[in-house]
């Protein structure tokens, strides 16, 4: 098992060249979307180094992020619903990584990205079953790693640095020659020192983590990793009690030069000190230090006569590796699991209901007994996923929507968009059905059939309150960070970057409150809509059904202040994502990990219609879902 470690080191230049060219759009987009929200960066073994580096990079952007092993991730009990998860794996087949991925789905992380150094892996197959998860997978031309994560780890770290905006031309090899490192290592071995206290911090810490990982996994030396000040709180006693077998290794970037110098001056002179240093600008210094760690490990193995790439794995070690963490697993798909996850979603809203299960059964029973004449959908996030935002209704929803229209069911669309929604719908719905599709444009301020070319109305001057708000926003000079679109009863604000969303939202609310404007702000998946009194998605409900008829409303932003909050407060409503605290309506009964347009498809799979009458069956939805993921 494994490869000669020297051959792994010989591939490093080729890995750097490949990593400079490989696309990083998926990785960059994930981290940008996670800005300002909790990020859980997960890895195990050598991949934990990449996870630590990713968390550090996100922290330096001003966003909360933490690196966790797969076991820590699955046992901490954190609320993932407002967080994002990035999972690093070399092969993508290890049970620990699969369990961590399943845990992220079960606990409904906001988004999940897997970065995998293999193609066609087990985890890659699972990612493709869930539409809100993504994978950045690649195969290095140098082949897979041996026993220790080396080239795949370096590639992941280079891709991360590029995703966070570094110039590919900044990447170089180690700043300390391998021969210098080997000379220092030979001295340690000659003095029989095999216990190393490693000091690191900042962009040097991922290299320190990797040194501990490789020396431990290959049984080369005992490593005690500390940051510079943690070392000062008692850990220095080791140098006094075990001076003959201990050495100090400092991993130094520009940020730690001064504290390393002062710390070194206080260490007893008979303790050898080795310095691995990088003078590059952060975070490229991490890449240089990783090279130095790789060469240090290679030199240490060579000197003691033990190849780090082929340490020899005993049978019990293989059994340990394949044991797994005995938890996680694919979420079971059944009526019971649906009820459990639906109630859990309601509990997270903080609602005061004492018995969510009883409320669920009452809601669910009424839902299955009711015959509906009309289905009303939100558009973005419900019929149109984030990946299809510029193309329209997700392709996989075309057939089930047309099936309902052929059965005589009336369909309503409540959207914050204008004529772009009309054109997207006309592209997929045959002309003969246009008069059976009701569209409420600009959050219900303009309503008409899909065949009515007079709506949405041509641009008209905004109402007085919106005009006043626009003046206030111009004075705050927010236009360079946000795209504003003005309609008569609606102002749409789309931040150019998610990190500006909070300040833009706060500014809008402040101006509305200060000037006592009769406006309200609602949130969509990618923008804010500031609405006048006439705009409400409820308007489409009043327009589309007659007395005695029933409509089922489906949207994604059912929690206040989401733009579907009003729509999903109606008697019969389902959410494909966020739910309100109301126990009587706005339930999400999709399986764990299924959301947005995939949840819409789950609901549509349970609908049967004939002669304009529609009913819903959860059993039909479950049957469809089991077939789709098998």
Secondary structure as a PSIPRED ss2 file (coil, helix, strand):
# PSIPRED VFORMAT (PSIPRED V4.0)

   1 X C   1.000  0.000  0.000
   2 X C   1.000  0.000  0.000
   3 X C   1.000  0.000  0.000
   4 X C   1.000  0.000  0.000
   5 X H   0.000  1.000  0.000
   6 X H   0.000  1.000  0.000
   7 X H   0.000  1.000  0.000
   8 X H   0.000  1.000  0.000
   9 X H   0.000  1.000  0.000
  10 X H   0.000  1.000  0.000
  11 X C   1.000  0.000  0.000
  12 X H   0.000  1.000  0.000
  13 X H   0.000  1.000  0.000
  14 X H   0.000  1.000  0.000
  15 X H   0.000  1.000  0.000
  16 X H   0.000  1.000  0.000
  17 X H   0.000  1.000  0.000
  18 X H   0.000  1.000  0.000
  19 X H   0.000  1.000  0.000
  20 X H   0.000  1.000  0.000
  21 X H   0.000  1.000  0.000
  22 X C   1.000  0.000  0.000
  23 X C   1.000  0.000  0.000
  24 X C   1.000  0.000  0.000
  25 X H   0.000  1.000  0.000
  26 X H   0.000  1.000  0.000
  27 X H   0.000  1.000  0.000
  28 X H   0.000  1.000  0.000
  29 X H   0.000  1.000  0.000
  30 X H   0.000  1.000  0.000
  31 X H   0.000  1.000  0.000
  32 X H   0.000  1.000  0.000
  33 X H   0.000  1.000  0.000
  34 X C   1.000  0.000  0.000
  35 X C   1.000  0.000  0.000
  36 X C   1.000  0.000  0.000
  37 X C   1.000  0.000  0.000
  38 X C   1.000  0.000  0.000
  39 X E   0.000  0.000  1.000
  40 X E   0.000  0.000  1.000
  41 X E   0.000  0.000  1.000
  42 X E   0.000  0.000  1.000
  43 X C   1.000  0.000  0.000
  44 X C   1.000  0.000  0.000
  45 X C   1.000  0.000  0.000
  46 X C   1.000  0.000  0.000
  47 X H   0.000  1.000  0.000
  48 X H   0.000  1.000  0.000
  49 X H   0.000  1.000  0.000
  50 X H   0.000  1.000  0.000
  51 X H   0.000  1.000  0.000
  52 X H   0.000  1.000  0.000
  53 X H   0.000  1.000  0.000
  54 X H   0.000  1.000  0.000
  55 X H   0.000  1.000  0.000
  56 X H   0.000  1.000  0.000
  57 X H   0.000  1.000  0.000
  58 X H   0.000  1.000  0.000
  59 X H   0.000  1.000  0.000
  60 X H   0.000  1.000  0.000
  61 X C   1.000  0.000  0.000
  62 X C   1.000  0.000  0.000
  63 X C   1.000  0.000  0.000
  64 X C   1.000  0.000  0.000
  65 X E   0.000  0.000  1.000
  66 X E   0.000  0.000  1.000
  67 X E   0.000  0.000  1.000
  68 X E   0.000  0.000  1.000
  69 X C   1.000  0.000  0.000
  70 X H   0.000  1.000  0.000
  71 X H   0.000  1.000  0.000
  72 X H   0.000  1.000  0.000
  73 X H   0.000  1.000  0.000
  74 X H   0.000  1.000  0.000
  75 X H   0.000  1.000  0.000
  76 X C   1.000  0.000  0.000
  77 X C   1.000  0.000  0.000
  78 X C   1.000  0.000  0.000
  79 X C   1.000  0.000  0.000
  80 X C   1.000  0.000  0.000
  81 X C   1.000  0.000  0.000
  82 X C   1.000  0.000  0.000
  83 X C   1.000  0.000  0.000
  84 X E   0.000  0.000  1.000
  85 X E   0.000  0.000  1.000
  86 X E   0.000  0.000  1.000
  87 X E   0.000  0.000  1.000
  88 X E   0.000  0.000  1.000
  89 X E   0.000  0.000  1.000
  90 X C   1.000  0.000  0.000
  91 X C   1.000  0.000  0.000
  92 X C   1.000  0.000  0.000
  93 X C   1.000  0.000  0.000
  94 X C   1.000  0.000  0.000
  95 X H   0.000  1.000  0.000
  96 X H   0.000  1.000  0.000
  97 X H   0.000  1.000  0.000
  98 X H   0.000  1.000  0.000
  99 X H   0.000  1.000  0.000
 100 X H   0.000  1.000  0.000
 101 X H   0.000  1.000  0.000
 102 X H   0.000  1.000  0.000
 103 X H   0.000  1.000  0.000
 104 X H   0.000  1.000  0.000
 105 X H   0.000  1.000  0.000
 106 X H   0.000  1.000  0.000
 107 X C   1.000  0.000  0.000
 108 X C   1.000  0.000  0.000
 109 X C   1.000  0.000  0.000
 110 X C   1.000  0.000  0.000
 111 X E   0.000  0.000  1.000
 112 X E   0.000  0.000  1.000
 113 X E   0.000  0.000  1.000
 114 X E   0.000  0.000  1.000
 115 X E   0.000  0.000  1.000
 116 X E   0.000  0.000  1.000
 117 X C   1.000  0.000  0.000
 118 X C   1.000  0.000  0.000
 119 X C   1.000  0.000  0.000
 120 X C   1.000  0.000  0.000
 121 X C   1.000  0.000  0.000
 122 X H   0.000  1.000  0.000
 123 X H   0.000  1.000  0.000
 124 X H   0.000  1.000  0.000
 125 X H   0.000  1.000  0.000
 126 X H   0.000  1.000  0.000
 127 X H   0.000  1.000  0.000
 128 X C   1.000  0.000  0.000
 129 X C   1.000  0.000  0.000
 130 X C   1.000  0.000  0.000
 131 X C   1.000  0.000  0.000
 132 X C   1.000  0.000  0.000
 133 X E   0.000  0.000  1.000
 134 X E   0.000  0.000  1.000
 135 X E   0.000  0.000  1.000
 136 X E   0.000  0.000  1.000
 137 X E   0.000  0.000  1.000
 138 X C   1.000  0.000  0.000
 139 X C   1.000  0.000  0.000
 140 X C   1.000  0.000  0.000
 141 X C   1.000  0.000  0.000
 142 X C   1.000  0.000  0.000
 143 X C   1.000  0.000  0.000
 144 X C   1.000  0.000  0.000
 145 X C   1.000  0.000  0.000
 146 X C   1.000  0.000  0.000
 147 X C   1.000  0.000  0.000
 148 X C   1.000  0.000  0.000
 149 X C   1.000  0.000  0.000
 150 X C   1.000  0.000  0.000
 151 X H   0.000  1.000  0.000
 152 X H   0.000  1.000  0.000
 153 X H   0.000  1.000  0.000
 154 X H   0.000  1.000  0.000
 155 X H   0.000  1.000  0.000
 156 X H   0.000  1.000  0.000
 157 X H   0.000  1.000  0.000
 158 X H   0.000  1.000  0.000
 159 X H   0.000  1.000  0.000
 160 X H   0.000  1.000  0.000
 161 X H   0.000  1.000  0.000
 162 X H   0.000  1.000  0.000
 163 X H   0.000  1.000  0.000
 164 X C   1.000  0.000  0.000
 165 X C   1.000  0.000  0.000
 166 X C   1.000  0.000  0.000
 167 X C   1.000  0.000  0.000
 168 X H   0.000  1.000  0.000
 169 X H   0.000  1.000  0.000
 170 X H   0.000  1.000  0.000
 171 X C   1.000  0.000  0.000
 172 X C   1.000  0.000  0.000
 173 X C   1.000  0.000  0.000
 174 X C   1.000  0.000  0.000
 175 X C   1.000  0.000  0.000
 176 X C   1.000  0.000  0.000
 177 X C   1.000  0.000  0.000
 178 X H   0.000  1.000  0.000
 179 X H   0.000  1.000  0.000
 180 X H   0.000  1.000  0.000
 181 X H   0.000  1.000  0.000
 182 X H   0.000  1.000  0.000
 183 X H   0.000  1.000  0.000
 184 X H   0.000  1.000  0.000
 185 X H   0.000  1.000  0.000
 186 X H   0.000  1.000  0.000
 187 X H   0.000  1.000  0.000
 188 X H   0.000  1.000  0.000
 189 X H   0.000  1.000  0.000
 190 X H   0.000  1.000  0.000
 191 X C   1.000  0.000  0.000
 192 X C   1.000  0.000  0.000
 193 X C   1.000  0.000  0.000
 194 X C   1.000  0.000  0.000
 195 X E   0.000  0.000  1.000
 196 X E   0.000  0.000  1.000
 197 X E   0.000  0.000  1.000
 198 X E   0.000  0.000  1.000
 199 X E   0.000  0.000  1.000
 200 X C   1.000  0.000  0.000
 201 X C   1.000  0.000  0.000
 202 X H   0.000  1.000  0.000
 203 X H   0.000  1.000  0.000
 204 X H   0.000  1.000  0.000
 205 X H   0.000  1.000  0.000
 206 X H   0.000  1.000  0.000
 207 X H   0.000  1.000  0.000
 208 X H   0.000  1.000  0.000
 209 X H   0.000  1.000  0.000
 210 X H   0.000  1.000  0.000
 211 X H   0.000  1.000  0.000
 212 X H   0.000  1.000  0.000
 213 X H   0.000  1.000  0.000
 214 X H   0.000  1.000  0.000
 215 X H   0.000  1.000  0.000
 216 X H   0.000  1.000  0.000
 217 X H   0.000  1.000  0.000
 218 X C   1.000  0.000  0.000
 219 X C   1.000  0.000  0.000
 220 X C   1.000  0.000  0.000
 221 X C   1.000  0.000  0.000
 222 X E   0.000  0.000  1.000
 223 X E   0.000  0.000  1.000
 224 X E   0.000  0.000  1.000
 225 X E   0.000  0.000  1.000
 226 X E   0.000  0.000  1.000
 227 X C   1.000  0.000  0.000
 228 X H   0.000  1.000  0.000
 229 X H   0.000  1.000  0.000
 230 X H   0.000  1.000  0.000
 231 X H   0.000  1.000  0.000
 232 X H   0.000  1.000  0.000
 233 X H   0.000  1.000  0.000
 234 X H   0.000  1.000  0.000
 235 X H   0.000  1.000  0.000
 236 X C   1.000  0.000  0.000
 237 X H   0.000  1.000  0.000
 238 X H   0.000  1.000  0.000
 239 X H   0.000  1.000  0.000
 240 X H   0.000  1.000  0.000
 241 X H   0.000  1.000  0.000
 242 X C   1.000  0.000  0.000
 243 X C   1.000  0.000  0.000
 244 X C   1.000  0.000  0.000
 245 X C   1.000  0.000  0.000
 246 X E   0.000  0.000  1.000
 247 X E   0.000  0.000  1.000
 248 X E   0.000  0.000  1.000
 249 X E   0.000  0.000  1.000
 250 X E   0.000  0.000  1.000
 251 X E   0.000  0.000  1.000
 252 X E   0.000  0.000  1.000
 253 X C   1.000  0.000  0.000
 254 X H   0.000  1.000  0.000
 255 X H   0.000  1.000  0.000
 256 X H   0.000  1.000  0.000
 257 X H   0.000  1.000  0.000
 258 X H   0.000  1.000  0.000
 259 X H   0.000  1.000  0.000
 260 X H   0.000  1.000  0.000
 261 X H   0.000  1.000  0.000
 262 X H   0.000  1.000  0.000
 263 X H   0.000  1.000  0.000
 264 X H   0.000  1.000  0.000
 265 X H   0.000  1.000  0.000
 266 X H   0.000  1.000  0.000
 267 X C   1.000  0.000  0.000
 268 X C   1.000  0.000  0.000
 269 X C   1.000  0.000  0.000
 270 X C   1.000  0.000  0.000
 271 X C   1.000  0.000  0.000
 272 X C   1.000  0.000  0.000
 273 X E   0.000  0.000  1.000
 274 X E   0.000  0.000  1.000
 275 X E   0.000  0.000  1.000
 276 X E   0.000  0.000  1.000
 277 X E   0.000  0.000  1.000
 278 X C   1.000  0.000  0.000
 279 X C   1.000  0.000  0.000
 280 X C   1.000  0.000  0.000
 281 X C   1.000  0.000  0.000
 282 X C   1.000  0.000  0.000
 283 X C   1.000  0.000  0.000
 284 X H   0.000  1.000  0.000
 285 X H   0.000  1.000  0.000
 286 X H   0.000  1.000  0.000
 287 X H   0.000  1.000  0.000
 288 X H   0.000  1.000  0.000
 289 X H   0.000  1.000  0.000
 290 X H   0.000  1.000  0.000
 291 X H   0.000  1.000  0.000
 292 X H   0.000  1.000  0.000
 293 X H   0.000  1.000  0.000
 294 X H   0.000  1.000  0.000
 295 X H   0.000  1.000  0.000
 296 X H   0.000  1.000  0.000
 297 X H   0.000  1.000  0.000
 298 X H   0.000  1.000  0.000
 299 X H   0.000  1.000  0.000
 300 X H   0.000  1.000  0.000
 301 X H   0.000  1.000  0.000
 302 X H   0.000  1.000  0.000
 303 X H   0.000  1.000  0.000
 304 X H   0.000  1.000  0.000
 305 X C   1.000  0.000  0.000
 306 X C   1.000  0.000  0.000
 307 X C   1.000  0.000  0.000
 308 X C   1.000  0.000  0.000
 309 X C   1.000  0.000  0.000
 310 X C   1.000  0.000  0.000
 311 X C   1.000  0.000  0.000
 312 X C   1.000  0.000  0.000
 313 X C   1.000  0.000  0.000
 314 X C   1.000  0.000  0.000
 315 X H   0.000  1.000  0.000
 316 X H   0.000  1.000  0.000
 317 X H   0.000  1.000  0.000
 318 X H   0.000  1.000  0.000
 319 X H   0.000  1.000  0.000
 320 X H   0.000  1.000  0.000
 321 X H   0.000  1.000  0.000
 322 X H   0.000  1.000  0.000
 323 X H   0.000  1.000  0.000
 324 X C   1.000  0.000  0.000
 325 X C   1.000  0.000  0.000
 326 X C   1.000  0.000  0.000
 327 X C   1.000  0.000  0.000
 328 X C   1.000  0.000  0.000
 329 X C   1.000  0.000  0.000
 330 X C   1.000  0.000  0.000
 331 X C   1.000  0.000  0.000
 332 X C   1.000  0.000  0.000
 333 X C   1.000  0.000  0.000
 334 X C   1.000  0.000  0.000
 335 X H   0.000  1.000  0.000
 336 X H   0.000  1.000  0.000
 337 X H   0.000  1.000  0.000
 338 X H   0.000  1.000  0.000
 339 X H   0.000  1.000  0.000
 340 X H   0.000  1.000  0.000
 341 X H   0.000  1.000  0.000
 342 X H   0.000  1.000  0.000
 343 X H   0.000  1.000  0.000
 344 X H   0.000  1.000  0.000
 345 X H   0.000  1.000  0.000
 346 X H   0.000  1.000  0.000
 347 X H   0.000  1.000  0.000
 348 X C   1.000  0.000  0.000
 349 X C   1.000  0.000  0.000
 350 X C   1.000  0.000  0.000
 351 X C   1.000  0.000  0.000
 352 X C   1.000  0.000  0.000
 353 X C   1.000  0.000  0.000
 354 X C   1.000  0.000  0.000
 355 X C   1.000  0.000  0.000
 356 X H   0.000  1.000  0.000
 357 X H   0.000  1.000  0.000
 358 X H   0.000  1.000  0.000
 359 X H   0.000  1.000  0.000
 360 X H   0.000  1.000  0.000
 361 X H   0.000  1.000  0.000
 362 X H   0.000  1.000  0.000
 363 X H   0.000  1.000  0.000
 364 X H   0.000  1.000  0.000
 365 X H   0.000  1.000  0.000
 366 X H   0.000  1.000  0.000
 367 X H   0.000  1.000  0.000
 368 X H   0.000  1.000  0.000
 369 X H   0.000  1.000  0.000
 370 X C   1.000  0.000  0.000
 371 X C   1.000  0.000  0.000
 372 X E   0.000  0.000  1.000
 373 X C   1.000  0.000  0.000
 374 X E   0.000  0.000  1.000
 375 X E   0.000  0.000  1.000
 376 X E   0.000  0.000  1.000
 377 X E   0.000  0.000  1.000
 378 X E   0.000  0.000  1.000
 379 X C   1.000  0.000  0.000
 380 X E   0.000  0.000  1.000
 381 X C   1.000  0.000  0.000
 382 X C   1.000  0.000  0.000
 383 X C   1.000  0.000  0.000
 384 X E   0.000  0.000  1.000
 385 X C   1.000  0.000  0.000
 386 X H   0.000  1.000  0.000
 387 X H   0.000  1.000  0.000
 388 X H   0.000  1.000  0.000
 389 X C   1.000  0.000  0.000
 390 X C   1.000  0.000  0.000
 391 X C   1.000  0.000  0.000
 392 X C   1.000  0.000  0.000
 393 X C   1.000  0.000  0.000
 394 X C   1.000  0.000  0.000
 395 X H   0.000  1.000  0.000
 396 X H   0.000  1.000  0.000
 397 X H   0.000  1.000  0.000
 398 X H   0.000  1.000  0.000
 399 X H   0.000  1.000  0.000
 400 X H   0.000  1.000  0.000
 401 X H   0.000  1.000  0.000
 402 X H   0.000  1.000  0.000
 403 X H   0.000  1.000  0.000
 404 X H   0.000  1.000  0.000
 405 X H   0.000  1.000  0.000
 406 X H   0.000  1.000  0.000
 407 X C   1.000  0.000  0.000
 408 X C   1.000  0.000  0.000
 409 X C   1.000  0.000  0.000
 410 X E   0.000  0.000  1.000
 411 X E   0.000  0.000  1.000
 412 X E   0.000  0.000  1.000
 413 X E   0.000  0.000  1.000
 414 X E   0.000  0.000  1.000
 415 X C   1.000  0.000  0.000
 416 X C   1.000  0.000  0.000
 417 X C   1.000  0.000  0.000
 418 X C   1.000  0.000  0.000
 419 X H   0.000  1.000  0.000
 420 X H   0.000  1.000  0.000
 421 X H   0.000  1.000  0.000
 422 X H   0.000  1.000  0.000
 423 X H   0.000  1.000  0.000
 424 X H   0.000  1.000  0.000
 425 X H   0.000  1.000  0.000
 426 X H   0.000  1.000  0.000
 427 X H   0.000  1.000  0.000
 428 X H   0.000  1.000  0.000
 429 X C   1.000  0.000  0.000
 430 X C   1.000  0.000  0.000
 431 X H   0.000  1.000  0.000
 432 X H   0.000  1.000  0.000
 433 X H   0.000  1.000  0.000
 434 X H   0.000  1.000  0.000
 435 X H   0.000  1.000  0.000
 436 X H   0.000  1.000  0.000
 437 X E   0.000  0.000  1.000
 438 X E   0.000  0.000  1.000
 439 X E   0.000  0.000  1.000
 440 X E   0.000  0.000  1.000
 441 X E   0.000  0.000  1.000
 442 X C   1.000  0.000  0.000
 443 X C   1.000  0.000  0.000
 444 X C   1.000  0.000  0.000
 445 X C   1.000  0.000  0.000
 446 X E   0.000  0.000  1.000
 447 X E   0.000  0.000  1.000
 448 X E   0.000  0.000  1.000
 449 X E   0.000  0.000  1.000
 450 X C   1.000  0.000  0.000
 451 X C   1.000  0.000  0.000
 452 X C   1.000  0.000  0.000
 453 X C   1.000  0.000  0.000
 454 X C   1.000  0.000  0.000
 455 X C   1.000  0.000  0.000
 456 X C   1.000  0.000  0.000
 457 X C   1.000  0.000  0.000
 458 X C   1.000  0.000  0.000
 459 X C   1.000  0.000  0.000
 460 X C   1.000  0.000  0.000
 461 X C   1.000  0.000  0.000
 462 X C   1.000  0.000  0.000
 463 X C   1.000  0.000  0.000
 464 X H   0.000  1.000  0.000
 465 X H   0.000  1.000  0.000
 466 X H   0.000  1.000  0.000
 467 X H   0.000  1.000  0.000
 468 X H   0.000  1.000  0.000
 469 X H   0.000  1.000  0.000
 470 X H   0.000  1.000  0.000
 471 X H   0.000  1.000  0.000
 472 X H   0.000  1.000  0.000
 473 X H   0.000  1.000  0.000
 474 X H   0.000  1.000  0.000
 475 X H   0.000  1.000  0.000
 476 X C   1.000  0.000  0.000
 477 X C   1.000  0.000  0.000
 478 X C   1.000  0.000  0.000
 479 X H   0.000  1.000  0.000
 480 X H   0.000  1.000  0.000
 481 X H   0.000  1.000  0.000
 482 X E   0.000  0.000  1.000
 483 X E   0.000  0.000  1.000
 484 X E   0.000  0.000  1.000
 485 X E   0.000  0.000  1.000
 486 X E   0.000  0.000  1.000
 487 X E   0.000  0.000  1.000
 488 X C   1.000  0.000  0.000
 489 X C   1.000  0.000  0.000
 490 X E   0.000  0.000  1.000
 491 X E   0.000  0.000  1.000
 492 X E   0.000  0.000  1.000
 493 X E   0.000  0.000  1.000
 494 X E   0.000  0.000  1.000
 495 X E   0.000  0.000  1.000
 496 X C   1.000  0.000  0.000
 497 X C   1.000  0.000  0.000
 498 X H   0.000  1.000  0.000
 499 X H   0.000  1.000  0.000
 500 X H   0.000  1.000  0.000
 501 X H   0.000  1.000  0.000
 502 X H   0.000  1.000  0.000
 503 X H   0.000  1.000  0.000
 504 X H   0.000  1.000  0.000
 505 X H   0.000  1.000  0.000
 506 X H   0.000  1.000  0.000
 507 X H   0.000  1.000  0.000
 508 X H   0.000  1.000  0.000
 509 X H   0.000  1.000  0.000
 510 X H   0.000  1.000  0.000
 511 X H   0.000  1.000  0.000
 512 X H   0.000  1.000  0.000
 513 X H   0.000  1.000  0.000
 514 X H   0.000  1.000  0.000
 515 X C   1.000  0.000  0.000
 516 X C   1.000  0.000  0.000
 517 X C   1.000  0.000  0.000
 518 X C   1.000  0.000  0.000
 519 X C   1.000  0.000  0.000
 520 X E   0.000  0.000  1.000
 521 X E   0.000  0.000  1.000
 522 X E   0.000  0.000  1.000
 523 X E   0.000  0.000  1.000
 524 X C   1.000  0.000  0.000
 525 X C   1.000  0.000  0.000
 526 X C   1.000  0.000  0.000
 527 X C   1.000  0.000  0.000
 528 X E   0.000  0.000  1.000
 529 X E   0.000  0.000  1.000
 530 X E   0.000  0.000  1.000
 531 X E   0.000  0.000  1.000
 532 X C   1.000  0.000  0.000
 533 X C   1.000  0.000  0.000
 534 X C   1.000  0.000  0.000
 535 X C   1.000  0.000  0.000
 536 X C   1.000  0.000  0.000
 537 X C   1.000  0.000  0.000
 538 X H   0.000  1.000  0.000
 539 X H   0.000  1.000  0.000
 540 X H   0.000  1.000  0.000
 541 X H   0.000  1.000  0.000
 542 X H   0.000  1.000  0.000
 543 X H   0.000  1.000  0.000
 544 X H   0.000  1.000  0.000
 545 X C   1.000  0.000  0.000
 546 X C   1.000  0.000  0.000
 547 X C   1.000  0.000  0.000
 548 X C   1.000  0.000  0.000
 549 X C   1.000  0.000  0.000
 550 X C   1.000  0.000  0.000
 551 X E   0.000  0.000  1.000
 552 X E   0.000  0.000  1.000
 553 X E   0.000  0.000  1.000
 554 X E   0.000  0.000  1.000
 555 X E   0.000  0.000  1.000
 556 X E   0.000  0.000  1.000
 557 X E   0.000  0.000  1.000
 558 X C   1.000  0.000  0.000
 559 X C   1.000  0.000  0.000
 560 X C   1.000  0.000  0.000
 561 X C   1.000  0.000  0.000
 562 X E   0.000  0.000  1.000
 563 X C   1.000  0.000  0.000
 564 X C   1.000  0.000  0.000
 565 X C   1.000  0.000  0.000
 566 X C   1.000  0.000  0.000
 567 X H   0.000  1.000  0.000
 568 X H   0.000  1.000  0.000
 569 X H   0.000  1.000  0.000
 570 X C   1.000  0.000  0.000
 571 X C   1.000  0.000  0.000
 572 X C   1.000  0.000  0.000
 573 X E   0.000  0.000  1.000
 574 X E   0.000  0.000  1.000
 575 X E   0.000  0.000  1.000
 576 X E   0.000  0.000  1.000
 577 X E   0.000  0.000  1.000
 578 X E   0.000  0.000  1.000
 579 X C   1.000  0.000  0.000
 580 X C   1.000  0.000  0.000
 581 X C   1.000  0.000  0.000
 582 X C   1.000  0.000  0.000
 583 X C   1.000  0.000  0.000
 584 X C   1.000  0.000  0.000
 585 X C   1.000  0.000  0.000
 586 X C   1.000  0.000  0.000
 587 X E   0.000  0.000  1.000
 588 X C   1.000  0.000  0.000
 589 X C   1.000  0.000  0.000
 590 X C   1.000  0.000  0.000
 591 X C   1.000  0.000  0.000
 592 X C   1.000  0.000  0.000
 593 X C   1.000  0.000  0.000
 594 X C   1.000  0.000  0.000
 595 X C   1.000  0.000  0.000
 596 X C   1.000  0.000  0.000
 597 X H   0.000  1.000  0.000
 598 X H   0.000  1.000  0.000
 599 X H   0.000  1.000  0.000
 600 X H   0.000  1.000  0.000
 601 X H   0.000  1.000  0.000
 602 X H   0.000  1.000  0.000
 603 X H   0.000  1.000  0.000
 604 X H   0.000  1.000  0.000
 605 X H   0.000  1.000  0.000
 606 X C   1.000  0.000  0.000
 607 X E   0.000  0.000  1.000
 608 X E   0.000  0.000  1.000
 609 X E   0.000  0.000  1.000
 610 X E   0.000  0.000  1.000
 611 X C   1.000  0.000  0.000
 612 X C   1.000  0.000  0.000
 613 X E   0.000  0.000  1.000
 614 X E   0.000  0.000  1.000
 615 X E   0.000  0.000  1.000
 616 X E   0.000  0.000  1.000
 617 X C   1.000  0.000  0.000
 618 X H   0.000  1.000  0.000
 619 X H   0.000  1.000  0.000
 620 X H   0.000  1.000  0.000
 621 X H   0.000  1.000  0.000
 622 X H   0.000  1.000  0.000
 623 X H   0.000  1.000  0.000
 624 X H   0.000  1.000  0.000
 625 X H   0.000  1.000  0.000
 626 X H   0.000  1.000  0.000
 627 X H   0.000  1.000  0.000
 628 X H   0.000  1.000  0.000
 629 X H   0.000  1.000  0.000
 630 X C   1.000  0.000  0.000
